[in-house]
């Protein structure tokens, strides 16, 4: 049975460049849709967070506006409620052995910009997963978790990989680009990623070797299906 490790942010806020806190967490659809697809495919699923803290869902991601209507918002909320017991007792990210899984998957939300972007355990796990040939899926702001990955010589393991992630245009349209201490697209490019993006808010995924990336919440389902097919 294939196994997948979901690495979720443990942050409930994002510190903006004026020092204020923007309430956030993980984005509901980006966990619910892939979790459902992997579960239906028969995957064994584990959830981990930094320190093993219970993750916080971004309340904005549960609104009708963020889900294309109330019916879909209710479906996402219902799915998260169904897996609540798993979410309340995640394993500690620091204790994870990455080679124990076939897939490591990181949903977004702005939470990863606060904690996973500077988490050495996350960086080490993703480096080890990449070297082991494990499929790595990162979605929306999830690629922030790639930033602290380093090899012994200080180089970035994901340099030269084609990838996508939440774009500067989308961050601007979401109203947070001017308040952000840094932008994900910029950081990925600075480190040597071959970044590309589709139209804002449209489905867009990029697959390079065992790295699978999705641009935004709309890409959640397609990204998970591509990884399932790859296995």
Secondary structure as GFF3:
##gff-version 3
##sequence-region A 1 231
A	DSSP	beta_strand	3	8	.	.	.	ID=ss1
A	DSSP	beta_strand	13	15	.	.	.	ID=ss2
A	DSSP	beta_strand	21	23	.	.	.	ID=ss3
A	DSSP	alpha_helix	28	40	.	.	.	ID=ss4
A	DSSP	beta_strand	44	49	.	.	.	ID=ss5
A	DSSP	three_ten_helix	50	52	.	.	.	ID=ss6
A	DSSP	three_ten_helix	59	62	.	.	.	ID=ss7
A	DSSP	alpha_helix	64	67	.	.	.	ID=ss8
A	DSSP	alpha_helix	70	82	.	.	.	ID=ss9
A	DSSP	alpha_helix	84	88	.	.	.	ID=ss10
A	DSSP	beta_strand	91	92	.	.	.	ID=ss11
A	DSSP	three_ten_helix	93	95	.	.	.	ID=ss12
A	DSSP	three_ten_helix	98	100	.	.	.	ID=ss13
A	DSSP	beta_strand	103	106	.	.	.	ID=ss14
A	DSSP	alpha_helix	111	114	.	.	.	ID=ss15
A	DSSP	three_ten_helix	116	118	.	.	.	ID=ss16
A	DSSP	alpha_helix	120	132	.	.	.	ID=ss17
A	DSSP	beta_strand	135	139	.	.	.	ID=ss18
A	DSSP	three_ten_helix	142	146	.	.	.	ID=ss19
A	DSSP	beta_strand	162	163	.	.	.	ID=ss20
A	DSSP	alpha_helix	168	173	.	.	.	ID=ss21
A	DSSP	three_ten_helix	177	179	.	.	.	ID=ss22
A	DSSP	alpha_helix	184	191	.	.	.	ID=ss23
A	DSSP	beta_strand	194	195	.	.	.	ID=ss24
A	DSSP	beta_strand	205	208	.	.	.	ID=ss25
A	DSSP	beta_strand	211	214	.	.	.	ID=ss26
A	DSSP	three_ten_helix	217	219	.	.	.	ID=ss27
A	DSSP	alpha_helix	220	230	.	.	.	ID=ss28
###
